[in-house]
Amino acid sequence: MSEQEKRLEESWVTNAEAWTQSVRQNQIESRKLATDQAIIDEIVSLHPRKVMDVGSGEGWLARALHTRGIEIIGIEGSTELVQRAQSAGGGSFYQLSYADFSKNPTQFGTDFDAAVCNFSLLSEEITELLQALSTSLAPNGVIVIHTLHPFNLAADDRYEIGWREESFVGMGEGYKAAMPWYYRTMSAWLSELPKAGLELVRCQEPVHPRTGRPLSLLLTAKPRIDR
Ligand SMILES: C[S@@+](CC[C@H](N)C(=O)[O-])C[C@H]1O[C@@H](n2cnc3c(N)ncnc32)[C@H](O)[C@@H]1O
């Protein structure tokens, strides 16, 4: 595992409490303004019975979907976040790194109508996980990827793939570690799909309601029949 991947993983242990506060106290503006509703609307529009929440964090999405009658299994690398999700309810949450999940991807069944990655694909290598998720899907199941919009960059940042650091400024208090994450341009995101045997079903770009700037990229994809 690279140094960045190791720090990425550790940051979700170190920052578990601060992150839980940020999410539960609605301190992340883009989430409040548009992106939470966008992911809920997309999942609900699929009328799923069972959903895998991949990188489920403290579990807000699982709870939101559970109140709409959807069964949720959450997988998440940080034990600290799994404990918080589990005690708040709304689904069954398991401590698993994506690498460990990918070794046995059908362990929670092969009947998921959707696997959702809500701001949780942060690594350089994601093909193995996307392939593993495909094998856990029901026949018409989809993978939903929600991520920071590639155009939502600092003005002086270069439009090129590579590792960046998130310092959580403006998202709340108590963060003790920066988080390395792998930035992808629009073309890089779109090329991840065929690499994993997926094809695009729908692409959405939720915007800031006042400025009209793109906030996130929401890709719904399905396994290619000929893969
Ligand atoms: C930005 S948080 C999003 C959490 C949640 N999906 C939400 O919407 O609030 C990213 C989550 O992905 C998880 N994650 C990222 N890479 C992971 C990996 N390789 N294995 C397991 N979990 C991972 C982190 O632990 C963290 O909880």
PDBQT file of the ligand as one rigid body, heavy atoms in Angstrom, charges set to zero:
ROOT
HETATM    1  C1  LIG A 301     -15.973  11.382   2.547  1.00  0.00    +0.000 C 
HETATM    2  S1  LIG A 301     -16.385   9.967   3.507  1.00  0.00    +0.000 S 
HETATM    3  C2  LIG A 301     -18.040   9.654   2.952  1.00  0.00    +0.000 C 
HETATM    4  C3  LIG A 301     -18.828   8.823   3.924  1.00  0.00    +0.000 C 
HETATM    5  C4  LIG A 301     -20.273   8.602   3.539  1.00  0.00    +0.000 C 
HETATM    6  N1  LIG A 301     -20.391   7.886   2.276  1.00  0.00    +0.000 N 
HETATM    7  C5  LIG A 301     -21.006   9.924   3.470  1.00  0.00    +0.000 C 
HETATM    8  O1  LIG A 301     -21.610  10.227   2.442  1.00  0.00    +0.000 OA
HETATM    9  O2  LIG A 301     -21.012  10.646   4.490  1.00  0.00    +0.000 OA
HETATM   10  C6  LIG A 301     -15.448   8.654   2.713  1.00  0.00    +0.000 C 
HETATM   11  C7  LIG A 301     -15.597   7.296   3.391  1.00  0.00    +0.000 C 
HETATM   12  O3  LIG A 301     -15.050   6.283   2.555  1.00  0.00    +0.000 OA
HETATM   13  C8  LIG A 301     -14.344   5.371   3.369  1.00  0.00    +0.000 C 
HETATM   14  N2  LIG A 301     -13.284   4.746   2.573  1.00  0.00    +0.000 N 
HETATM   15  C9  LIG A 301     -12.470   5.359   1.675  1.00  0.00    +0.000 A 
HETATM   16  N3  LIG A 301     -11.590   4.477   1.155  1.00  0.00    +0.000 NA
HETATM   17  C10 LIG A 301     -11.862   3.283   1.737  1.00  0.00    +0.000 A 
HETATM   18  C11 LIG A 301     -11.308   1.971   1.600  1.00  0.00    +0.000 A 
HETATM   19  N4  LIG A 301     -10.286   1.733   0.772  1.00  0.00    +0.000 N 
HETATM   20  N5  LIG A 301     -11.853   0.970   2.320  1.00  0.00    +0.000 NA
HETATM   21  C12 LIG A 301     -12.900   1.206   3.155  1.00  0.00    +0.000 A 
HETATM   22  N6  LIG A 301     -13.463   2.424   3.343  1.00  0.00    +0.000 NA
HETATM   23  C13 LIG A 301     -12.950   3.451   2.635  1.00  0.00    +0.000 A 
HETATM   24  C14 LIG A 301     -13.741   6.226   4.474  1.00  0.00    +0.000 C 
HETATM   25  O4  LIG A 301     -13.369   5.461   5.595  1.00  0.00    +0.000 OA
HETATM   26  C15 LIG A 301     -14.859   7.233   4.716  1.00  0.00    +0.000 C 
HETATM   27  O5  LIG A 301     -15.744   6.811   5.716  1.00  0.00    +0.000 OA
ENDROOT
TORSDOF 0
